[in-house]
Amino acid sequence: MSQPTRAEPTPDELVERAASMRELLRDGQEAAEQQGGYPEAIRRLFVQNDFYRIIKPVAFGGLGYDLETFFRVGIEISRGDAGVGWNFILGAGHTLHLASWFPESTQRTLLEGDDADPFTSPMRLAPPGTAERVDGGYVVDGTWDYCSGSTFSTHAILGCVGRDPETGVDGATLLAIVPCEEFTVLDDWGGDRTLGMRASGSNSVRVERVFVPDGFVTRFNYRDGDLEAGDPGTVGYRLHRDPLYLARTLTYFNAELICTQIGNAYAALDEYEHLLRTKKQSYPPRMPRIDAPENHRWFGEIMAKTDAAETTFLGALRQHKEYGRLWASEGRPFRTIDDVRIRAVLLQAAQLALGAVDLAFATAGSSSAKRGARMQKYYRDAAMYRTHIATQFDVVSASSAAHYLGGPLVF
């Protein structure tokens, strides 16, 4: 007698599963920071909850859901621990790029039947390694820092400089997929090595003259270029007939970071509410914080900023999805400037989330700045994100404006 087919989880059910892990992740925050990643037990739950299948193509056993679903799950994981959220998103999320840019044979090899140990890969461009063209492929060599998501990586997608496999021109930017058996994850993350994001698994990866066959190396341009009516789209789009696998770069690479900060803002909001309900004012009359008008004002602003960050973020993702749909169904161009402007909206969401955490930390009281305090961790994680090149908001704004006005996109 055949077994009944298991019903696939809906997007909302996936988000609920992530939310159900919140307290487990919070209880493990200190250990995850020391480890520099999350434990195997959490990895197993991520697998059991189908999180690695969210944006995996249906053809290879995935759910083929949209970015909104994937990042809503990322927000909930990050509400439990933003470092773990960063680690998961930047490991699981690059399934999208494998399924968008690499040939069907490579996708099938790496994605088909991987349910027990799903494809997980950091993706790091700079500093680039080298890819020396040889018969049948490339010899890849280099060390890449900040390979976030490396804790349970099965592979690493690494930026290299080498000969373009299509044009034969030297000096091209390439992406090479290297299996974990062929690289070393260096012990340079976790503990007190950084201010925050200590659980993000952002270790360095070293590859020493490893042969990578053709099909596992492709050229890469993070600026994407315009998609006009009649353009064929990416390898992944042609294979899966889903504009998700156009993998427009600017939106995605910012969204994967920003979703962790929205989750972190919700975590700060939760902790702030806990403090309101359990602590008294530090000055007379020492009324409960929950009764103090100034705490009402601060809590209300933190809540508004956090809600606005998520609403703005999800709205930008829906706009991105609609641009892809219109290109695929009606031939409406999906241009780089469209991606640039969506990125700008996402960065507004980031600033709202950062503002929420900053206000929560500043008004939570000095005890929340002590080692081991949850609010201190949330502030550290936000501060660490703020050092990322993508959060130099004025530079991004200037680049966006220059491109809109007819100049090249430089950032």
C-alpha positions in Angstrom: 0.0 0.0 0.0 1.5 3.3 -1.0 2.1 6.0 1.6 0.0 9.2 1.4 1.7 12.2 -0.2 2.8 14.7 2.4 1.1 18.0 2.1 3.6 20.8 1.4 3.7 23.6 4.0 2.2 26.9 3.0 4.2 30.1 3.3 2.4 31.1 6.5 3.1 27.7 8.0 6.8 28.1 7.3 6.8 31.4 9.0 4.9 29.9 12.0 7.5 27.1 12.2 10.3 29.7 12.3 8.5 31.7 15.0 8.1 28.5 17.1 11.9 28.3 17.4 12.2 31.8 18.9 12.7 31.0 22.5 15.0 28.0 21.7 17.2 30.4 19.7 17.2 33.0 22.4 18.2 30.5 25.0 21.1 29.5 22.9 22.3 33.0 22.1 25.4 33.0 24.3 26.6 29.6 23.2 26.1 30.4 19.5 28.1 33.6 20.0 31.0 31.6 21.5 30.8 28.9 18.9 30.6 31.4 16.0 27.6 29.6 14.6 24.7 27.5 15.6 24.6 23.8 16.8 23.7 20.7 14.8 20.4 20.4 16.6 19.3 23.8 15.2 20.5 22.7 11.7 18.3 19.6 12.0 15.3 21.7 12.9 15.9 24.0 9.9 16.0 20.9 7.7 12.9 19.3 9.2 11.0 22.6 8.9 11.7 22.7 5.1 13.5 26.0 5.3 16.2 24.9 2.8 13.4 24.1 0.3 11.7 27.5 0.2 13.5 28.9 -2.8 14.8 25.6 -4.2 13.3 24.9 -7.6 10.3 22.6 -7.7 12.0 20.5 -10.4 14.6 19.4 -7.8 12.3 18.8 -4.9 12.0 22.4 -3.6 8.9 24.5 -2.9 9.8 27.2 -5.3 8.3 29.9 -3.1 9.1 33.6 -3.5 11.6 35.8 -1.8 9.0 37.3 0.5 8.4 33.8 2.1 12.1 33.1 2.4 12.8 36.4 4.1 9.8 36.3 6.3 11.2 33.1 7.7 14.6 34.9 8.0 13.0 37.7 10.0 11.5 35.2 12.4 14.8 33.3 12.8 16.6 36.6 13.4 14.0 37.6 16.0 15.4 34.7 18.0 19.1 35.4 17.1 20.1 37.8 14.3 23.5 36.1 14.1 21.9 32.7 13.5 19.5 34.3 11.0 22.5 35.8 9.1 24.2 32.5 9.1 21.2 30.6 7.8 20.1 33.1 5.2 23.6 33.6 3.7 24.1 29.8 3.6 20.7 28.6 2.4 19.9 31.6 0.2 22.5 31.0 -2.4 20.6 28.1 -3.7 18.9 30.9 -5.6 22.2 31.8 -7.4 23.0 28.2 -8.2 19.5 27.7 -9.6 19.8 31.0 -11.6 23.3 31.1 -13.1 24.6 27.5 -13.4 23.7 24.8 -16.0 21.0 22.3 -15.5 23.5 19.5 -15.0 25.2 21.3 -12.2 21.9 22.2 -10.5 20.8 18.6 -10.7 24.1 17.3 -9.3 24.0 19.6 -6.3 20.2 20.0 -5.6 18.5 16.8 -6.5 18.1 14.4 -3.6 19.9 16.6 -1.1 17.0 16.7 1.5 19.0 15.2 4.3 22.1 17.4 3.8 20.8 20.3 1.7 23.0 22.5 -0.4 24.4 25.3 1.8 27.0 27.8 0.5 28.5 31.1 1.5 29.0 33.4 -1.5 32.0 35.8 -1.4 33.3 38.0 -4.2 36.1 40.1 -2.7 38.9 39.7 -2.2 38.9 37.6 -5.3 40.9 34.5 -5.8 42.4 33.3 -9.1 40.9 30.8 -11.6 43.6 29.4 -13.9 42.1 27.9 -17.1 43.1 24.3 -17.6 41.8 21.4 -19.7 38.2 20.7 -18.6 37.9 23.5 -16.0 39.8 25.8 -13.8 42.3 25.6 -10.9 41.0 27.8 -8.2 43.2 29.3 -5.5 42.8 32.0 -2.8 41.5 32.9 0.7 38.1 34.6 1.1 37.2 36.3 4.4 33.7 37.0 5.7 32.2 33.8 4.2 29.0 34.1 6.2 27.0 31.0 6.4 30.0 28.7 6.5 29.0 26.8 9.7 27.3 24.0 7.8 28.4 24.7 4.3 28.4 21.9 1.8 30.0 24.1 -0.8 31.3 27.7 -1.3 30.6 30.0 -4.2 33.7 32.0 -4.6 34.6 35.0 -6.7 37.7 34.6 -8.9 39.5 36.5 -11.6 40.2 34.4 -14.7 39.4 33.7 -18.3 35.8 34.1 -19.3 34.4 30.6 -20.3 32.3 32.1 -23.0 34.4 34.8 -24.6 37.9 33.6 -23.7 38.8 37.1 -22.4 41.2 37.2 -19.4 40.5 39.2 -16.3 36.8 38.3 -16.1 34.9 38.0 -12.7 33.9 34.4 -12.3 32.1 32.4 -9.7 33.4 28.9 -8.8 31.5 26.3 -6.8 33.9 24.4 -4.6 32.8 21.4 -2.4 33.5 21.5 1.3 36.0 18.6 1.0 38.2 20.9 -1.1 38.4 24.0 1.2 39.4 24.8 4.8 37.1 26.9 7.0 39.5 28.9 9.1 39.0 29.3 12.9 38.7 33.1 12.8 35.1 33.9 13.9 33.1 33.7 17.1 33.8 34.6 20.7 35.2 38.1 21.2 36.8 38.4 17.7 34.1 40.9 16.7 31.7 43.3 18.3 28.6 41.6 17.1 27.1 39.0 14.6 29.3 36.5 16.3 27.0 33.5 15.4 27.0 34.4 11.7 29.6 31.8 10.7 31.5 34.5 8.8 34.7 32.6 8.8 37.4 32.8 6.1 37.6 30.0 3.6 40.9 28.9 2.0 41.2 27.0 -1.3 44.6 25.7 -2.4 44.9 25.0 -6.1 41.7 23.0 -6.4 40.4 21.8 -9.8 36.9 22.9 -10.5 35.3 21.4 -13.6 33.5 23.3 -16.3 29.9 23.7 -15.4 30.8 24.7 -11.9 32.3 28.0 -13.0 30.4 30.9 -14.6 31.0 34.5 -15.3 29.3 37.1 -13.0 28.2 40.7 -13.1 26.6 42.0 -9.9 25.2 45.0 -11.8 23.1 42.5 -13.9 22.3 44.8 -16.9 18.9 45.6 -18.3 16.3 42.9 -19.2 14.5 44.0 -22.3 11.5 42.5 -24.1 12.6 39.4 -25.9 15.7 38.8 -23.8 16.1 35.1 -23.0 16.9 35.7 -19.3 19.2 33.6 -17.2 19.9 29.9 -17.5 17.7 29.4 -14.4 14.8 31.3 -15.9 14.9 29.4 -19.1 15.0 26.1 -17.2 12.4 26.8 -14.5 10.2 29.4 -16.3 10.0 31.4 -13.0 11.3 35.0 -12.9 12.5 34.3 -9.3 15.5 32.7 -11.0 16.5 35.9 -12.8 18.2 36.5 -9.4 18.5 40.2 -9.8 21.5 41.0 -7.7 21.1 44.4 -6.0 17.7 43.7 -4.4 18.7 40.2 -3.2 22.1 41.0 -1.7 20.7 43.8 0.4 17.5 42.0 1.4 19.4 39.0 2.8 21.2 41.3 5.3 18.3 43.6 6.0 15.9 40.9 7.0 18.2 40.0 9.9 18.0 43.6 11.1 14.3 43.7 11.0 14.2 40.5 13.1 16.8 42.1 15.4 14.5 45.1 15.8 11.6 42.9 16.8 13.9 41.2 19.3 14.8 44.5 20.8 11.1 45.5 20.9 10.3 42.2 22.7 13.0 42.8 25.2 11.9 46.4 25.8 8.4 45.2 26.5 9.8 42.6 29.0 11.7 45.4 30.8 8.6 47.6 30.9 6.7 44.8 32.5 9.3 43.7 35.0 11.4 46.8 36.1 10.8 50.1 37.8 12.0 53.6 37.0 15.6 54.3 38.2 14.6 57.7 39.7 11.8 58.7 42.1 9.0 58.2 42.2 10.1 54.6 41.3 6.9 53.6 39.6 6.8 50.6 37.3 8.1 51.4 33.9 4.9 50.2 32.3 3.1 53.1 34.0 5.6 55.9 33.0 4.5 58.1 30.1 8.1 58.6 28.7 8.4 54.8 28.4 5.1 54.7 26.5 6.5 57.3 24.1 9.7 55.4 23.6 8.1 52.0 23.2 5.5 53.4 20.8 8.3 54.8 18.6 10.3 51.6 18.7 7.2 49.6 17.7 6.3 52.0 14.9 9.9 52.0 13.4 10.0 48.2 13.6 6.6 47.7 12.0 7.4 50.3 9.3 10.7 48.6 8.6 9.0 45.3 7.9 6.1 46.8 5.9 8.6 48.8 3.7 10.8 45.7 3.3 8.0 43.4 2.2 6.5 46.0 -0.1 9.8 46.4 -1.9 10.1 42.6 -2.3 6.6 42.5 -3.8 7.5 45.2 -6.2 10.6 43.3 -7.2 8.5 40.2 -7.8 6.0 42.2 -9.9 8.7 43.6 -12.1 9.9 40.0 -12.8 6.3 38.9 -13.6 5.7 41.8 -16.0 8.9 41.1 -17.8 8.1 37.4 -18.2 4.4 37.8 -19.1 4.2 41.1 -20.9 7.8 41.9 -22.0 8.0 45.0 -19.9 11.7 45.8 -19.4 13.2 45.1 -16.0 16.2 47.5 -15.9 19.1 47.9 -13.6 17.6 51.3 -12.4 14.5 49.4 -11.3 16.7 47.1 -9.1 18.6 50.2 -7.9 15.5 52.0 -6.8 14.1 48.9 -5.0 17.5 48.6 -3.2 17.1 52.2 -2.1 13.7 51.4 -0.6 15.1 48.3 1.2 17.8 50.5 2.7 15.2 52.8 4.1 13.8 49.8 5.9 17.3 49.0 7.2 17.6 52.5 8.7 14.2 52.2 10.4 15.2 48.9 11.9 18.6 50.4 13.1 16.8 53.4 14.5 14.5 51.1 16.5 17.3 49.2 18.1 19.3 52.4 18.8 16.4 53.9 20.7 15.6 50.7 22.5 19.2 50.5 23.7 19.5 54.1 24.6 16.4 54.2 26.8 16.4 50.7 28.3 18.7 51.6 31.2 22.3 51.0 31.9 21.7 47.5 33.2 20.9 46.6 29.6 24.4 47.5 28.5 26.0 44.9 30.8 27.7 41.7 29.4 25.1 39.0 29.0 22.1 41.4 28.7 20.0 40.6 25.7 19.5 44.2 24.7 23.3 44.7 24.6 23.6 41.8 22.2 20.9 43.3 19.9 22.7 46.6 19.9 26.0 44.9 19.1 24.5 43.0 16.2 23.0 46.1 14.8 26.3 48.0 15.2 28.2 45.2 13.4 25.7 45.3 10.5 26.2 49.1 10.3 29.9 48.6 9.5 29.0 46.6 6.3 29.8 48.4 3.1 26.2 48.1 2.0 25.1 50.3 4.9 27.1 53.4 3.8 23.8 54.9 3.0 25.0 58.2 1.6 27.4 56.4 -0.8 24.6 54.1 -2.1 22.3 57.1 -2.5 24.8 59.0 -4.5 25.5 56.0 -6.7 21.8 55.5 -7.3 21.2 59.1 -8.2 24.2 59.2 -10.6 22.9 56.1 -12.4 19.4 57.5 -12.6 20.8 60.6 -14.1 22.6 58.7 -16.9 25.9 57.7 -15.3 27.4 54.2 -14.8 26.4 52.3 -11.7 29.5 52.2 -9.5 28.1 50.8 -6.3 
